[in-house]
Amino acid sequence: MTTRTPLLASLITATTLGLGSAALTTTTDAVAATEWDMPTPYGDRTFHTVNIREFADDVAERTNGELSITVHSNGALIAHPEIKNSVRRGIVPIGELIMSRLANENPIFEVDSVPYLAANYEDARALWEASREVIAEELAEQRLRLLFAVPWPPQGIYTQQLVETIDDLRNLNMRAYNVASERFAQLAGAVPTQVEVPDIPTAFSTGRVDAMITSPATGADTQAWDYLSHFNHAQLWIPKNMVIVNEQDFSRLDEATQQAVLDAAQEAERRGWEMSRQETEDAIQILRDNGIEVSEPTPELAESLEEIGATMTEEWGQRAGEQGMRILESYRQAHQ
Ligand code: PCA
């Protein structure tokens, strides 16, 4: 053989390596396997990502490989702010994002980020059950199907010094990730800056921020001990990530495959809630082991945090309107 076209050359190489056979046989199969790319915003260490990879494996298994989902973590394929619209437009069929990122579209998406409305797992579960339908309906209007949602551990405050009163947060540059964490920083007299998780280490090392609100999980995943010394386990709220799928892509799957996705999603949600609880304890221990001082709010700080919570609850209520009231009403009923 003398010359080959590059395409032919790569085809021959692929076939020699045994990579070509699958591609060649699928053309003769009755149904070709479907491949989905799935962008997610957080890194591989994060339990959400671990859970989503298990979800993808589960889907492959339940469908005998008819639907194969490739997870692209850490915002590598699509950055967090673009994930929702990319799924809506069908650029990718499926993706993960934090629900409260959509607060600017509709305040119901940030009901899980109102301080102290549901700050332990039982309440967070009850709030999710009270809000799931309204949130799913809202997404359905954009031809998006909500598959599952999994909470982060409760949110606390990371700083470079001990925080005993709210005044200790004054004028700090505080990293935020949604409208609620931004508003919280403002009400605490700090200066909020939005930073995505993959950018946290750089934001601290360049001095752009010197404090943050997040979970023990994200603190441990981003090795907070490299640039912070204190974690206050204030348990402000329990935000959730959600996995959404483009309805048109979903409807193109045959019925059995659709059902397999729904079953795997239900299982991922159950598993994810358990992982999250476990992660709270594990991550706090990791923080301690690496020299972070972990404390609970002093009575004085707790009082100020509750005041901020009351203000934010009122503000949310004013914004959230009829849909918000529907959620609060069924949440209250679940509490009785
Ligand atoms: N980690 C994500 C969202 C909430 C959390 O615990 C973050 O810090 O952006």
Residues whose N, C-alpha, C, O or C-beta is under 5 A from the ligand:
A	BS01	PCA	W152 P153 Y177 V197 I213 T214 S215 T218
